[in-house]
Amino acid sequence: MSVAATTDEIIDRFYDGVEVRRPMGRDETFYSIDKARRLLGYEPQHSWRDVLPDPGA
């Protein structure tokens, strides 16, 4: 998790009035590249996991 707040807390604070179309996990991200993958065949060449330190290490 990159912030010390749950998904619901972030929605309440920063996305007030925005329709949430499906239940979201406690620490789920709001953004996805699934549509780019599906429509464009996009696959990222780099991952944030490759550049940020492992928080469990």
MMTF fields as JSON, N, C-alpha, C and O atoms, coordinates in Angstrom:
{
  "mmtfVersion": "1.0.0",
  "mmtfProducer": "UNKNOWN",
  "numBonds": 227,
  "numAtoms": 228,
  "numGroups": 57,
  "numChains": 1,
  "numModels": 1,
  "chainsPerModel": [1],
  "groupsPerChain": [57],
  "chainIdList": ["A"],
  "bondAtomList": [4, 2, 8, 6, 12, 10, 16, 14, 20, 18, 24, 22, 28, 26, 32, 30, 36, 34, 40, 38, 44, 42, 48, 46, 52, 50, 56, 54, 60, 58, 64, 62, 68, 66, 72, 70, 76, 74, 80, 78, 84, 82, 88, 86, 92, 90, 96, 94, 100, 98, 104, 102, 108, 106, 112, 110, 116, 114, 120, 118, 124, 122, 128, 126, 132, 130, 136, 134, 140, 138, 144, 142, 148, 146, 152, 150, 156, 154, 160, 158, 164, 162, 168, 166, 172, 170, 176, 174, 180, 178, 184, 182, 188, 186, 192, 190, 196, 194, 200, 198, 204, 202, 208, 206, 212, 210, 216, 214, 220, 218, 224, 222],
  "bondOrderList": [1, 1, 1, 1, 1, 1, 1, 1, 1, 1, 1, 1, 1, 1, 1, 1, 1, 1, 1, 1, 1, 1, 1, 1, 1, 1, 1, 1, 1, 1, 1, 1, 1, 1, 1, 1, 1, 1, 1, 1, 1, 1, 1, 1, 1, 1, 1, 1, 1, 1, 1, 1, 1, 1, 1, 1],
  "groupList": [{"groupName": "MET", "atomNameList": ["N", "CA", "C", "O"], "elementList": ["N", "C", "C", "O"], "formalChargeList": [0, 0, 0, 0], "bondAtomList": [1, 0, 2, 1, 3, 2], "bondOrderList": [1, 1, 2], "singleLetterCode": "M", "chemCompType": "L-PEPTIDE LINKING"}, {"groupName": "SER", "atomNameList": ["N", "CA", "C", "O"], "elementList": ["N", "C", "C", "O"], "formalChargeList": [0, 0, 0, 0], "bondAtomList": [1, 0, 2, 1, 3, 2], "bondOrderList": [1, 1, 2], "singleLetterCode": "S", "chemCompType": "L-PEPTIDE LINKING"}, {"groupName": "VAL", "atomNameList": ["N", "CA", "C", "O"], "elementList": ["N", "C", "C", "O"], "formalChargeList": [0, 0, 0, 0], "bondAtomList": [1, 0, 2, 1, 3, 2], "bondOrderList": [1, 1, 2], "singleLetterCode": "V", "chemCompType": "L-PEPTIDE LINKING"}, {"groupName": "ALA", "atomNameList": ["N", "CA", "C", "O"], "elementList": ["N", "C", "C", "O"], "formalChargeList": [0, 0, 0, 0], "bondAtomList": [1, 0, 2, 1, 3, 2], "bondOrderList": [1, 1, 2], "singleLetterCode": "A", "chemCompType": "L-PEPTIDE LINKING"}, {"groupName": "THR", "atomNameList": ["N", "CA", "C", "O"], "elementList": ["N", "C", "C", "O"], "formalChargeList": [0, 0, 0, 0], "bondAtomList": [1, 0, 2, 1, 3, 2], "bondOrderList": [1, 1, 2], "singleLetterCode": "T", "chemCompType": "L-PEPTIDE LINKING"}, {"groupName": "ASP", "atomNameList": ["N", "CA", "C", "O"], "elementList": ["N", "C", "C", "O"], "formalChargeList": [0, 0, 0, 0], "bondAtomList": [1, 0, 2, 1, 3, 2], "bondOrderList": [1, 1, 2], "singleLetterCode": "D", "chemCompType": "L-PEPTIDE LINKING"}, {"groupName": "GLU", "atomNameList": ["N", "CA", "C", "O"], "elementList": ["N", "C", "C", "O"], "formalChargeList": [0, 0, 0, 0], "bondAtomList": [1, 0, 2, 1, 3, 2], "bondOrderList": [1, 1, 2], "singleLetterCode": "E", "chemCompType": "L-PEPTIDE LINKING"}, {"groupName": "ILE", "atomNameList": ["N", "CA", "C", "O"], "elementList": ["N", "C", "C", "O"], "formalChargeList": [0, 0, 0, 0], "bondAtomList": [1, 0, 2, 1, 3, 2], "bondOrderList": [1, 1, 2], "singleLetterCode": "I", "chemCompType": "L-PEPTIDE LINKING"}, {"groupName": "ARG", "atomNameList": ["N", "CA", "C", "O"], "elementList": ["N", "C", "C", "O"], "formalChargeList": [0, 0, 0, 0], "bondAtomList": [1, 0, 2, 1, 3, 2], "bondOrderList": [1, 1, 2], "singleLetterCode": "R", "chemCompType": "L-PEPTIDE LINKING"}, {"groupName": "PHE", "atomNameList": ["N", "CA", "C", "O"], "elementList": ["N", "C", "C", "O"], "formalChargeList": [0, 0, 0, 0], "bondAtomList": [1, 0, 2, 1, 3, 2], "bondOrderList": [1, 1, 2], "singleLetterCode": "F", "chemCompType": "L-PEPTIDE LINKING"}, {"groupName": "TYR", "atomNameList": ["N", "CA", "C", "O"], "elementList": ["N", "C", "C", "O"], "formalChargeList": [0, 0, 0, 0], "bondAtomList": [1, 0, 2, 1, 3, 2], "bondOrderList": [1, 1, 2], "singleLetterCode": "Y", "chemCompType": "L-PEPTIDE LINKING"}, {"groupName": "GLY", "atomNameList": ["N", "CA", "C", "O"], "elementList": ["N", "C", "C", "O"], "formalChargeList": [0, 0, 0, 0], "bondAtomList": [1, 0, 2, 1, 3, 2], "bondOrderList": [1, 1, 2], "singleLetterCode": "G", "chemCompType": "PEPTIDE LINKING"}, {"groupName": "PRO", "atomNameList": ["N", "CA", "C", "O"], "elementList": ["N", "C", "C", "O"], "formalChargeList": [0, 0, 0, 0], "bondAtomList": [1, 0, 2, 1, 3, 2], "bondOrderList": [1, 1, 2], "singleLetterCode": "P", "chemCompType": "L-PEPTIDE LINKING"}, {"groupName": "LYS", "atomNameList": ["N", "CA", "C", "O"], "elementList": ["N", "C", "C", "O"], "formalChargeList": [0, 0, 0, 0], "bondAtomList": [1, 0, 2, 1, 3, 2], "bondOrderList": [1, 1, 2], "singleLetterCode": "K", "chemCompType": "L-PEPTIDE LINKING"}, {"groupName": "LEU", "atomNameList": ["N", "CA", "C", "O"], "elementList": ["N", "C", "C", "O"], "formalChargeList": [0, 0, 0, 0], "bondAtomList": [1, 0, 2, 1, 3, 2], "bondOrderList": [1, 1, 2], "singleLetterCode": "L", "chemCompType": "L-PEPTIDE LINKING"}, {"groupName": "GLN", "atomNameList": ["N", "CA", "C", "O"], "elementList": ["N", "C", "C", "O"], "formalChargeList": [0, 0, 0, 0], "bondAtomList": [1, 0, 2, 1, 3, 2], "bondOrderList": [1, 1, 2], "singleLetterCode": "Q", "chemCompType": "L-PEPTIDE LINKING"}, {"groupName": "HIS", "atomNameList": ["N", "CA", "C", "O"], "elementList": ["N", "C", "C", "O"], "formalChargeList": [0, 0, 0, 0], "bondAtomList": [1, 0, 2, 1, 3, 2], "bondOrderList": [1, 1, 2], "singleLetterCode": "H", "chemCompType": "L-PEPTIDE LINKING"}, {"groupName": "TRP", "atomNameList": ["N", "CA", "C", "O"], "elementList": ["N", "C", "C", "O"], "formalChargeList": [0, 0, 0, 0], "bondAtomList": [1, 0, 2, 1, 3, 2], "bondOrderList": [1, 1, 2], "singleLetterCode": "W", "chemCompType": "L-PEPTIDE LINKING"}],
  "groupTypeList": [0, 1, 2, 3, 3, 4, 4, 5, 6, 7, 7, 5, 8, 9, 10, 5, 11, 2, 6, 2, 8, 8, 12, 0, 11, 8, 5, 6, 4, 9, 10, 1, 7, 5, 13, 3, 8, 8, 14, 14, 11, 10, 6, 12, 15, 16, 1, 17, 8, 5, 2, 14, 12, 5, 12, 11, 3],
  "groupIdList": [1, 2, 3, 4, 5, 6, 7, 8, 9, 10, 11, 12, 13, 14, 15, 16, 17, 18, 19, 20, 21, 22, 23, 24, 25, 26, 27, 28, 29, 30, 31, 32, 33, 34, 35, 36, 37, 38, 39, 40, 41, 42, 43, 44, 45, 46, 47, 48, 49, 50, 51, 52, 53, 54, 55, 56, 57],
  "secStructList": [7, 7, 1, 1, 1, 7, 2, 2, 2, 2, 2, 2, 2, 2, 7, 6, 6, 7, 7, 7, 7, 1, 7, 7, 7, 6, 6, 7, 7, 1, 7, 7, 7, 2, 2, 2, 2, 2, 2, 2, 7, 7, 7, 7, 1, 7, 7, 2, 2, 2, 2, 1, 7, 7, 6, 6, 7],
  "xCoordList": [0.85, 0.0, 0.896, 1.881, 0.563, 1.411, 0.968, 1.728, -0.225, -0.709, -1.302, -1.721, -1.334, -1.857, -3.357, -3.831, -4.095, -5.548, -6.158, -5.54, -7.36, -8.045, -8.657, -8.772, -9.041, -9.708, -10.949, -11.174, -11.75, -12.968, -12.649, -13.36, -11.599, -11.208, -10.787, -11.119, -10.059, -9.617, -10.816, -10.896, -11.749, -12.963, -13.72, -14.113, -13.925, -14.666, -13.992, -14.667, -12.675, -11.949, -11.749, -11.913, -11.396, -10.992, -11.962, -11.877, -12.867, -13.763, -15.227, -16.065, -15.54, -16.904, -17.841, -17.582, -18.913, -19.878, -19.584, -20.415, -18.422, -18.073, -18.698, -18.568, -19.373, -20.013, -18.955, -18.035, -19.096, -18.253, -19.084, -20.124, -18.64, -19.453, -19.397, -20.222, -18.439, -18.338, -17.651, -16.941, -17.855, -17.144, -15.634, -15.162, -14.896, -13.44, -12.799, -13.341, -11.646, -10.897, -10.357, -10.265, -10.009, -9.535, -8.362, -8.297, -7.442, -6.237, -6.145, -5.049, -7.273, -7.284, -6.999, -7.408, -6.3, -6.025, -7.268, -8.141, -7.346, -8.482, -8.289, -9.26, -7.074, -6.77, -6.238, -5.572, -6.54, -6.164, -5.752, -6.233, -4.862, -4.485, -5.168, -4.806, -6.153, -6.832, -7.444, -7.375, -8.039, -8.653, -7.592, -7.815, -6.457, -5.363, -4.833, -4.494, -4.765, -4.343, -5.336, -4.949, -6.606, -7.657, -7.797, -7.877, -7.829, -8.089, -6.853, -6.933, -5.715, -4.505, -3.419, -2.417, -3.617, -2.575, -1.386, -0.292, -1.61, -0.526, -0.044, -0.846, 1.251, 1.894, 3.028, 3.914, 3.019, 4.085, 5.444, 5.558, 6.454, 7.819, 8.509, 9.538, 7.952, 8.536, 7.434, 6.269, 7.792, 6.849, 7.35, 8.555, 6.432, 6.824, 7.498, 8.305, 7.169, 7.775, 9.278, 10.03, 9.701, 11.116, 11.952, 13.171, 11.319, 12.085, 11.918, 12.739, 10.868, 10.674, 11.189, 11.092, 11.729, 12.212, 11.057, 9.933, 11.341, 10.358, 10.046, 10.944, 8.777, 8.456, 8.602, 8.701, 8.615, 8.755, 10.197, 10.466, 11.129, 12.548, 13.185, 14.369],
  "yCoordList": [-1.166, 0.0, 1.231, 1.284, 2.21, 3.396, 4.524, 5.469, 4.454, 5.462, 4.762, 3.607, 5.47, 4.88, 5.14, 5.634, 4.81, 4.975, 3.84, 3.331, 3.453, 2.404, 2.993, 4.21, 2.121, 2.553, 3.375, 4.423, 2.912, 3.647, 5.038, 5.997, 5.153, 6.462, 7.418, 8.603, 6.901, 7.732, 8.166, 9.32, 7.243, 7.591, 8.695, 9.686, 8.53, 9.528, 10.895, 11.922, 10.908, 12.181, 12.879, 14.095, 12.107, 12.724, 12.502, 13.203, 11.553, 11.213, 11.328, 10.568, 12.254, 12.451, 12.716, 13.6, 11.961, 12.129, 11.317, 11.278, 10.662, 9.842, 8.458, 7.843, 7.98, 6.673, 5.564, 5.515, 4.697, 3.507, 2.366, 2.016, 1.789, 0.833, -0.6, -1.425, -0.904, -2.27, -2.222, -1.264, -3.246, -3.285, -3.332, -3.989, -2.641, -2.603, -3.148, -3.011, -3.765, -4.284, -3.166, -2.016, -3.502, -2.534, -1.697, -0.494, -2.332, -1.658, -1.684, -1.609, -1.789, -1.906, -0.569, 0.487, -0.628, 0.574, 1.016, 0.2, 2.292, 2.827, 2.723, 2.778, 2.577, 2.661, 1.332, 0.591, 1.04, -0.229, -0.013, 0.903, -0.866, -0.814, -1.931, -2.201, -2.576, -3.698, -3.324, -4.112, -2.14, -1.729, -1.55, -1.937, -0.978, -0.822, -2.19, -2.397, -3.101, -4.467, -5.095, -5.661, -4.992, -5.629, -5.006, -5.734, -3.69, -3.029, -2.816, -2.848, -2.598, -2.244, -3.306, -3.203, -4.334, -5.334, -4.82, -5.38, -3.743, -3.111, -4.01, -4.595, -4.113, -4.767, -3.869, -3.539, -3.47, -2.595, -3.274, -4.488, -2.484, -3.003, -2.918, -3.559, -2.134, -1.948, -2.04, -1.771, -2.412, -2.484, -1.62, -1.522, -1.001, -0.235, -1.151, -0.698, -2.424, -3.381, -3.551, -3.938, -3.255, -3.381, -2.21, -2.333, -1.082, 0.106, 0.543, 1.304, 0.074, 0.439, -0.668, -1.847, -0.301, -1.323, -2.165, -1.68, -3.406, -4.326, -3.895, -3.881, -3.539, -3.076, -4.164, -3.865, -5.419, -6.518, -6.91, -7.787, -6.259, -6.631, -5.926, -6.124],
  "zCoordList": [0.0, 0.0, 0.0, 0.737, -0.816, -0.921, -0.001, 0.211, 0.543, 1.489, 2.698, 2.621, 3.808, 5.044, 5.155, 6.178, 4.11, 4.106, 3.294, 2.358, 3.655, 2.901, 1.634, 1.49, 0.733, -0.49, -0.159, -0.763, 0.789, 1.166, 1.711, 1.411, 2.498, 3.042, 1.925, 1.958, 0.942, -0.183, -1.023, -1.444, -1.269, -2.016, -1.294, -1.909, 0.003, 0.782, 0.753, 0.686, 0.802, 0.894, -0.455, -0.558, -1.483, -2.75, -3.915, -4.923, -3.794, -4.899, -4.486, -4.971, -3.611, -3.142, -4.321, -5.137, -4.406, -5.484, -6.727, -7.635, -6.804, -7.963, -7.781, -6.723, -8.819, -8.762, -8.687, -9.503, -7.718, -7.613, -8.184, -7.625, -9.282, -10.036, -9.531, -9.921, -8.671, -8.148, -6.8, -6.495, -5.993, -4.713, -4.948, -5.876, -4.114, -4.245, -2.983, -1.886, -3.15, -2.014, -1.139, -1.57, 0.067, 1.058, 0.544, 0.795, -0.172, -0.664, -2.189, -2.746, -2.856, -4.316, -4.999, -4.516, -6.116, -6.897, -7.666, -7.962, -7.986, -8.728, -10.233, -10.988, -10.665, -12.085, -12.605, -11.882, -13.867, -14.463, -15.923, -16.59, -16.397, -17.813, -18.6, -19.744, -17.986, -18.641, -19.991, -20.934, -20.097, -21.363, -22.446, -23.593, -22.106, -23.073, -23.5, -24.665, -22.568, -22.919, -23.887, -24.909, -23.561, -24.344, -25.735, -26.725, -25.825, -27.105, -27.964, -29.192, -27.326, -28.064, -28.025, -28.733, -27.193, -27.037, -26.247, -26.315, -25.493, -24.73, -23.603, -22.875, -23.467, -22.33, -21.862, -22.651, -20.603, -20.103, -20.178, -20.011, -20.427, -20.485, -19.136, -18.919, -18.234, -16.909, -15.865, -16.16, -14.671, -13.562, -12.416, -12.183, -11.708, -10.521, -9.504, -8.693, -9.547, -8.615, -8.873, -7.979, -10.107, -10.46, -9.953, -9.831, -9.656, -9.285, -7.835, -7.323, -7.169, -5.765, -4.854, -5.194, -3.713, -2.791, -2.252, -2.115, -1.956, -1.39, 0.039, 0.881, 0.338, 1.691, 2.748, 3.938, 2.321, 3.273, 3.541, 4.362, 2.847, 3.001, 4.174, 4.444]
}
